[in-house]
Amino acid sequence: MPGKVYFVGAGPGDPKLITLRGKELLEQADVVVYAGSLVNPVVLEYAGKGADKYDSAQLTLEQIAGIITRAAREGRRVVRLASGDPSIYGAVEEMSDALKAAGIDFEVVPGVSSFSAAAAALQCELTVPDLVQTVILTRVEGRTKMPDREQLEDLAKHGCTLALFLSAALARRVQEKLLTAYPAETPVAVVYKASWPDQKIIRGELKDLADLMRKAKIAMTAMIIVGRCLTARGHKSRLYDKTFSHAHRKASIS
Ligand code: SAH
């Protein structure tokens, strides 16, 4: 009987922010392949002492696929542990292609993404009624090219909330590209290592983003949030408005 592969979201860092399902799968795993650059080693402690553990940061895609498919063929339970949620910059697609080609069954277990953990640290709602109802999860172009129409200048035209992954080392470029469409005073916040013990938060305005990050020495493992949601006050959702009926509650005043 071939084993099964589980893509599990480890969450942003705090070991309490993995799902119960993710923790259970780690406890039962024979093999764990984790993204060592971002997964908190404390989360790995949920895996049993007997489990084989591999840090994928030091491996190529072919090597990772080799370890995973071999173990699954031997009937072992494999957990591919991704930081945050596997569906976001989690390299799931390329790996699931290899599994499909090898006829190996797999399942994906979601996780708390770092953009959610950053919003929590900032105590901020990213979708504020009447102000902004859209969040774009993206990154600035670096060595990885962006597809057509997904350059930051294009996305910035929407003026909505932006959550930028993989962009901390390119803050100057982020700032320049966003200033083509966002006002210079647009609020920004950077959360370094959201939910880790050494989490750091900086806040400011878009025109100062790169300088603020340089002064704080933040160049990796950071989420950049941009938009007016960060300083919103006094916006009310219709969901709890007493004059508004919906499927779960009738209006008490009309
Ligand atoms: N799948 C992950 C993202 C992986 S890409 C998720 O859902 O969060 C790696 C990028 O995620 C980093 O460059 C950084 O921008 C962000 N990131 C991951 N963990 C983070 C954390 N604890 N705090 C802030 N940003 C984090």
Boltz pocket constraint, residues with backbone or C-beta under 6 A from the ligand:
constraints:
  - pocket:
      binder: B
      contacts: [[A, 12], [A, 13], [A, 38], [A, 82], [A, 83], [A, 84], [A, 85], [A, 86], [A, 87], [A, 88], [A, 89], [A, 90], [A, 112], [A, 113], [A, 114], [A, 115], [A, 117], [A, 118], [A, 164], [A, 165], [A, 166], [A, 167], [A, 168], [A, 191], [A, 192], [A, 193], [A, 194], [A, 195], [A, 196], [A, 220], [A, 221], [A, 222], [A, 223], [A, 224]]
      max_distance: 6.0
